[in-house]
Amino acid sequence: MLRKQKEQVVSSLQDTVAGMDLMVVTHQAGLTVQEMTALRRRARDAGARFKVTKNRLAKRALDGTAFEGVSDLFRGPTAIAVSADPVAAAKVVSDYAATNDKLTIIGGSLAGKRLSPDEIMALAKLPSLDELRGKIVGMLQTPATRIAAVLAAPGAQVARVLNAYATKE
């Protein structure tokens, strides 16, 4: 690989990790093209990115970023999953690793804090930001629905009483 190409790879990887909160470092030995494509598609659907990296270039790209602390994990057939959502990349990678033993989680980083594989698995069990937002909206809507029902109840009761008198006569 020419020097200019290496610089482009480093720049591309820096762009990939910029603005991301979570990085999961994996070893992916023996994944087929179809399996990699399926994993990338799952990651993209969840709002994450999955990328195979060249170790030396990845270490260079991570210098000066919040993920600099995991640069020693880049040995062997390494790939990374990154996401702005602190849970998305962990969920995708841990779900895929549970069904395919060719992918192994070796560590990661969340907002500059190094994570062990067990911590990443625990993180993957948490609800995503979208799920949390949905729960909050549901909780906020419930009292409004109850208030509307209480306010509508007297009118409905009056209508039933008038209907009863009307049908009685």
Buried (B, 14 or more C-beta within 10 A) or exposed (E): EEEEEBEEBBEEBBEBBEEBBBBBBBBBEEBEEEBBEBBBEBBEEBBBBBBBBBBEBBBBBBEEBBBEBBBEBBEEBBBBBBBBBBBBBBBBBBBBBEEBEBBBBBBBBBEEEBBEBEBBBEBBEEEBBEEEEEEEEEEEEEEEEEEEEEEEEEEEEEEEEEEEEEEEE
